[in-house]
Amino acid sequence: MSNIQRVIIDTSILIDHLRGTSEDFKLLDNLRIQGKIELLIPDIVICELFAGKEARKKKVQENFNKLIEDLSVTGLTINSAKIAGKLIRTYTQIPDPFDFLIAAVAIEQNAYIATHNIKHFKQIPQIKLLKIS
């Protein structure tokens, strides 16, 4: 399984999927099912999903749970936390601290990031963005 490309899924892909505005998650999930990629969801993304105001609704929580149940969960290690700290210190123009955490996990795991929020991640040269469509 080590030859399979790892892909970190960002919150934007999941939210747009649930809103019905993007097919990108379906494409990624099909690649995962076919064994072509390993699709990872950072624990930070799970936090972002459940932090949103819409997550107060039980049905929304159920949809989130169903969406993430087959994904491999990954998260910060001591090393990726150090990477995140350096990114925060270096790229002060990026406003979302969650993006730094997701980026650090991707850098440590040599994974691509699948996101609709390209403008923040593309500022970090170490990030490999996955072009989906």
PyMOL commands that set and color helices and strands:
alter all, ss='L'
color gray80, all
select helices_A, chain A and resi 11-19+24-33+43-51+53-56+58-68+78-90+97-108+118-121
alter helices_A, ss='H'
color red, helices_A
select strands_A, chain A and resi 5-9+37-42+72-74+112-114+128-129
alter strands_A, ss='S'
color yellow, strands_A
deselect
rebuild
show_as cartoon
